[in-house]
Amino acid sequence: YGGIITINNAISESDIDGYTIYWSDGTNKKGSIIGNVMKTGGVVTYNMPTGTTKPSINDNHLIVFSISGYCEATTGVVSTSTIEDSYYPNSLPQSISTTTDTTATT
């Protein structure tokens, strides 16, 4: 997995410092942390590195929580779309070979 995660900022960011991104199973339950990003006063982006592994087969959404210097919000915003792996492998097979069955009859 990997790519740009876009977070539409809070209406008012006066009491927050940034956002924490977690994997989620589609509920308000947090999975493993993906990363943190500081507020910018507008739309925020986080670059999830290519090759990031999903911690659980059930964690196919993201959830974002606002954070301050003191704590994290108790409720987050869950992504509505399922996170799918669209990473194409770079490695190709080295070769292919065939053998002929000389004992076959028609």
ABEGO torsion letter per residue (X at the ends): XEEBBBBBBBABAAABAEBBBBBBAGBABBBBBAEBBBBAGBBBBBBBBBGBBBABAABABBBBBBBBAABBBABBBBBABBBBBABBBABBBABBBBBBBAABBX
